[in-house]
Amino acid sequence: MPITANDTKRKSWLEVPENSDFPIQNIPFGVFLTKENVVTVGTRIGDYAIDLGALQQLNYFAGIDLTDDMFMQDTLNDFISDGKKTWRLVRNRIAEIFDETNPQLRDSTKDRDIVIFQIDDVEMQLPVLIGDYTDFYSSKEHATNVGKMFRDPENALLPNWLHIPVGYHGRSSTIVPSGIPVHRPMGQTLPNGEKYPVFGPSRLVDFELETAFITTDVNIMGENIPTYEAEDYIFGMVLLNDWSARDIQKWEYVPLGPFLAKNFATSISPWIVTMDALEPFRTKGPKQDPSPLPYLQTKGKKAFDIHLEVSIKPEEAEETIVSKSNFKYLYWSMAQQLAHHTSNGCRVNSGDMMGSGTISGPTPDSFGSMLELTWGGQNPIKLKDGSERKFIEDNDTVIIRGFCENAEVRLGFGEVCSQLLPPFIRQ
């Protein structure tokens, strides 16, 4: 089935600002709350949020086999469970409805008033009920940098790193959408030069520049999925800030892997950009040497050219861009990550989320965390207001943005924007 929604010549009868992340060629999916306190599944074009539940009730999806309440829910899980054919049919139909040549909704003031909202008049929600969350560790540059700082600089990568997509399981209970503030975590750390740990607020809170993909129902328990099928089970992608407490991490993470240093908060962008929308931006990833084992081998372009940037905004001050990276730098692709995840028969369900791991590039200005950008705090970053940062300070806001662009079209993810608040102390 062709992806007609990607037609670069198509224009919408809705106004789309220049360089918007949300042209009619994007059509992401999310969940939002209206001023009338109605929660609905929706999409976005330009600066307009579109109520897909209302569109369905008004019969604009006639001919597509959908349950009656498919879009009148507070998560996208059921829609995602319907699979790739349904996703494509719905996205293609939305593109037709909002095509500038289609008068059906355009010329119906009554229907438009029910369906279309200004983006500032809705409140974005977590788009899926995330049952399980896995975070990978798939940037060779990031793993090398962290290995140099935390372990032996001469043996920065562990022996397994070039052979498997390393990952760990995180907490879905503390995944929040953009705009929800995060509290500085309390935890156990070992101060420099001390023999015994102390308990208190983390002093080294960091961001991690990541993306994540959302899966449909992939397999039954015991079944593994080959790399050449894996992308069929990926619905789309979001931006992700995997907040990290580096001092807690340094004390606890050897040998079992991240725990309390990571699970206090993970922030994601609210719009899921589909794999169909990202199709024009495929590219080759890094050369893999040594060649992966046969079950992890892939053919063709499995990476995506997604420009990523991170800004830090102190309270009541201008933001400063501190990092510019790209998703294409990741050593292990999403197809390899998902194939490896199921290689032992682990079940993966609709709404599960898989983080990429910190995405660092080859140059210091493309590193994906403050740990790397300041090299453990040795080289503070100067912000536009004249202040310096070794790590994230209370009341700072971290903003991650991402977009794709070629000669014909530009589309993006919006942003994941989160403020770090002081520790939550019970009175």
Secondary structure, DSSP 8 states (H G I E B T S, - for coil): ---GGG-TT--BSS---TT-S--TTT--BEEEE-TT--EEEEEEETTEEEEHHHHHHTTTTTTS---TTTTSSSSSHHHHHT-HHHHHHHHHHHHHHTBTT-HHHHT-HHHHHHHEEEGGGSEE--SS--S-EEEE---HHHHHHHHHHHS-GGG-S-TTTTTS--EEE--GGGEEETT--EE--EEEE--TT-SS-EEEE-S-EE-BEEEEEEE-----TT----HHHHGGGEEEEEEEEE-EEHHHHHHH-TTT--STTTTT-EEE-S-BEEHHHHGGGEE-----SS---GGG---S--EE--EEEEEEE-TTS--EEEEEEEGGG-SS-HHHHHHHHHTT-----TT-EEE------SSGGG-SBHHHHTTTTTS-EE-TTS-EESS--TT-EEEEEEEEE-SS-EEEEEEEEEEEE------
